[in-house]
Amino acid sequence: MNEKLRESVLKSPIVMRKGYPYFVSPAADGVPPMDPELLDEITDSMISIGNFDCDLIAAPEAMGIPLAVEISRKLGIPYVVIRKKSYGLPGEVSVIQHTGYSESVMYINSVFKGDRVAIVDDVLSTGGTIAAMVGAMRDRIGCEITDIVMVFDKNGDKSSLEKSIGLSIKTLLKVTISEGRIKILD
C-alpha cells in the first residue's frame, strides 16, 4: 500500500528552509506536479484509515485543499477550507496558528455547533495547525471531531500532541531526514 507515495517521497529533493532540511513533495507542496494516480492512492488510503462518518471535511489551505476536494468527491461529503484570509462572514472564527516556520491567523467559516468534522491535511510537523483547528472547532465552535488524517508524520512523536488535543492522529507515512537522506520509518 502507498507504493506511489513512497516512491514519490524517496525521489523528492531536499532543500534548506530556515535552517531546517525539508523535502519537496507533490503531496505536501504541489511541486513537482501531482500525478492523478498518486492523488488517488493517497486519498483512497486516507479514506481507508479514516473515520469519515461526518457532516463535513475540513482542510487548512493550501495543501489540504486537493485532499479535501478529492475525498469529498469520492465520499459525497461537503468540504470546507480553513483560510488564511478573513471573509468577515457571520460566525467567522479566527485562530492563531503556530508552526515551526511561522505564526499566522486562520479563519474558520461555515462550521457550526454540532457539526461532525473530519480534518485532513498534508503534513504533521509541529502540530501547530492541527492544535489550532481542533481548539477552535471543538472548544470554541462546539463541533465533534470524528478524525484527523494526514499524509505525512514528520513530528517524530505525536503522542504528546494527541494527548493535548485528546484525539488520535492517523498518518500514511512517517518520514524523517537523516544524514541528508529521506527515510520512511513505517
N, C-alpha and C positions, 0 to 999 in steps of 0.2 A: 504494500500500500504506500502511496505517496512517492512512487518512484520518480515521476517527473519533477516533483517538488524537490526531492533530494538531489537529483541531477542538476536542477537549476541553481540550487544553493551552492553546490560544490564548484560550479562554473562561475560563480559571482566574483566580481573584482572586489578587492578590499581597498578602502580609502581611509584617510585620517580625517576625522571630524571632531574639531575642538579637542585634539589630543587623544582621541579615542578611536581605535580601529573599528571600522563599520563596513559590513558587506552590503553591496548594492544588488538588490534582487528585484525581479519583476513583481513578486508578491508583496514586497514591502515598499517599493519605490516607483514601480511602473517603468523602470529602466533596468535592463533592456526591455523591449516590448513584451507584453504578457501574451503568451500563446493561448488561444482559446481552450486547447486541450488541458493545459496546465491549470487554467482557471476552473475548468470543470472538475478536475481531480481535486483541487483544493476545496472547492465549495461542496462537492459530494462528500469529502472526508469530514468537513466541518458539520454537515448535516448528520452524518452517521454517528458522530460522537456527542453532538449537542442535544439539548432539550429545547426544541423549537415548538413546544406546546405553549404558544404565546399569542398575544394580540398584535405585537409589534416587534420588529427587528430594529435595533438602534446601532448606529456606527458613527464613530467620530470621523470628521474629514481629516485627511484626504484618502488614505489608502484603505480605510474601512468601507468606503463607498462602493467600489466594484464588488466587494464580497457581499455586502448587504443587498445590492441590486440583484445579483445572481441567485442568492439564497431566497430572496423574496420571490423572484420569478419562478424558481423551481418549486417552492412550497405554497405559493399563493398567499403569503403573509405580507402585509404592508411594511414598509421600512421608513425610517426617519433618520436624517443626518444631523449629528450634533455639530453645529457650525462654529467657525472661528469669527463670525461676524454677527452682529445683532440685527434682527429684523424689527424689534420693538413690538412684536405681536402680543396680544393679551396672554398673560400666563407665562411669558418667556422667563426662564430661569438662567441666570449667569453663574458660572462656576470657574474658579481659578484652577488651572491645570499646571502642575509642577512636573517637569520631566527632567531627564538627565541633561538635556540641551537647553531648556528654556522654561519660562513661566509665561503663560498666556491665559486668556479668558475664552471659554467656550460657552455657547448659548444653546439651551435646550428649548425647543418649541414642539408643540403638538404631542406632548407626552403628558398624560393626566393621571390623577389619583386613581388607583385601582387597575391601571393597565398592567398587563403581564408582559414583560420585556425581556428579550434575549439580546445580549450585546455581542457584536462581532467586531474584530479588528485584526490588524496585521501582525503587530509586534508587541510582546510584553517585555519591557526592559526594566525601567524603574518602578512601573506600576502607577505612576502619577496620573495618567489619563484615566485608567480604569477606576482608581480610587475616587477621583473627582466625579466621574459619571455615576458610579454607584451611590456615592454620598448624596449627590443632588437628586437622582431619580428615586431612590428608595427612601431616603431620610427627609428630603425637603418636599418632593412631589407626592410621595406615597405609592410608588409603583412596587410591584413584585418583580424581582429579577429572577427569571427562570434559569438562566445560564449565561456564562461568559465563555466564548470560544474564540481562540486566537490561532493564527498560523504559526508564529514563531515564539518560543520562550527563550529570550536572551537574558532573563533575570538571574538564572542560576539556582536560586532557592526562593520559590514563590510562596513558601509556607507562611512566612510572617505577613505577607500581603493578604493571603487568603484568610488568615486568622483575623487581621484587622478589618476586613470588609465582610467577614462571615460567609464567604462564598468560595467554592472551588473554581479554579480557572483551568479550562481544558485547552490544550495546545496540540498542534500536529507534530511539530518538531522542536526539540531542544537543541539550540545551536550556540556555539561559542567560537571565539577566535583565539587561537593559542599558537605562539611561535610563528605568527604571520600566516597561519592557515585556518581555514574554516573547518570546524569539527562538528559533526552531528552526534549528539550524545544519546539519542534514543536508540 
